[in-house]
Amino acid sequence: MFDVIIAGCGPTGSMLAAELRLHDVRVLVLEKETEPVSFVRIVGLHIRSLELMAMRGLLDRIRRHGRQRPAAGFFAAIPKPVPKGLDSAYAYLLGIPQPVIERLLEEHAIELGAQVRRGCAVAGFEQDDEGVTVELANGEQLRSRYLVGCDGGRSTVRKRLGVGFPGEPSRNDTLMGEMEVGVPQEEIAAKMTELGETHRPFWLRPFGRGIYSVVVPAAGVSDRAEPPTLEDFQQQLRTVAGTDFGVHSPRWLSRFGDATRLAERYRVGRVLLAGDAAHIHPPIGGQGLNLGVQDAFNLGWKLAAQIRGWAPETLLDTYQAERHPVAEDVLDNTRAQTELLSSEPGPQAVRRLLTELMDFDEVNRHLIEKITAIGIRYDFGQGPDLLGRRLRDLDVKQGHLYDLLHRGRGLLLDRTERLTVGGWSDRVDYLADPTAALDVPSVLLRPDGHVAWIGEDQQDLDDHLSRWFGKPAH
């Protein structure tokens, strides 16, 4: 019997498995595909995801395989510079091939002791008061205490669970791929500037080594059920830009719609949803993979606490309470960005106005913080603005703050040197550092790096330790 079975070995499933293994939870990951993805699509890790990777000691390993670019131009592809004052040590985008990030996260989970079985599709399940019986497509049955569906937008787990997936169906399709071009970069840049006046869902962005990410409208090309071809891209580029830029040698080609849907519930009993199984939206802004990985970080320690027996009664419920509104916000900002890509006069007028407003640094920074998820503030009740927000990677006397979070435990950073974590020391680490660059006396961090308490009173701290980390061990 396993503690948790995870359906889906994409980035969300692998990250969740690794988070659970930090707490010695017995994890099995089931993946219906027999081999990892082979198409070399470049995905982007935004600031918050980079911070989370640093918290687990993964960032150096991942960064070696990616290319850094400025944290700018994400919102509706409006070209603006990096805003001033981004409060992070990792204020950049890391472009990395999708097969590479998926391999690295799967290896990380396996190194920590997770089991991964490929070629195993979940066909159904039944849950009771003690656990979940999972049936595979080959008829085999497995037993676990919890099941988490990380199996994508067409999630079998979500469908079998009977959770509604309301939203809007796709109205407009777009072609997206990576390929080489046959003209100088200056020519492409000039054409992009020219077309900026009548912006459409269209761009060519360099990813290095002669490879470009190409996005064009799909209207009028091929059957939606058929995979797109290089000829489709050439045709649409000529239609939109008057030239196909000599595109050739595609690495991968795909077609996506602008469907936007959000699961009504993230949990029913012992079955939970995360990643694309819980939310889908257009890829503009590059938030999808990041949103799923951040779901995993939020859920992992809470589900582990439930299994290890120390979770407060409502802790697992905070997963939906915190992450569902975040997904709602992502869906709304992708809806807005999609409208701004329209070539119709109304959306174009709004786009021109927003382009002007983004010259104000506060507006530009607000939108970048939204896209990169560093602006998230969970509702932990009344308190200073820092309460509920993630804390940046401070310099502390032992090096860097995030280095102290590798084990996935809570952390009390005490500038007063008078506090203690007492009977919670098996779940919460302690660092006394009066020199830490904080303008508050002390902070209690959850394992996901969000500030759960601010203050200097021991009794108040104990109350909040109980709220997030259960009863003390002694």
Secondary structure by P-SEA (a helix, b strand, c coil): cccbbbccccaaaaaaaaaaaaaccbbbbbbccccccccbbbbbbcaaaaaaaaaaccaaaaaaabbbbccccccccccccccccccccccbbbbbbaaaaaaaaaaaaaaabbbbbcccccccccccccbbbbbccccbbbbccbbbbccccccaaaaaaccccccccccbbbbbbbbbbcccaaaaaaaaaaacccccccccccccccccbbbbbccccccccccccaaaaaaaaaaacccccccccccccccccbbbbbbcccccccbbbccccccccccccccaaaaaaaaaaacaaaaaaaaacccccccccccccccaaaaaaaaaaaaaaaaaacccaaaaaaaaaaaaaaccaaaaaaaaaaaaccccccccccccccccccccccccccccccccccccbbbbbccccccccccccccbbbbbbccccccccbbbbccccccccccccaaaaaaaaaaccccccc
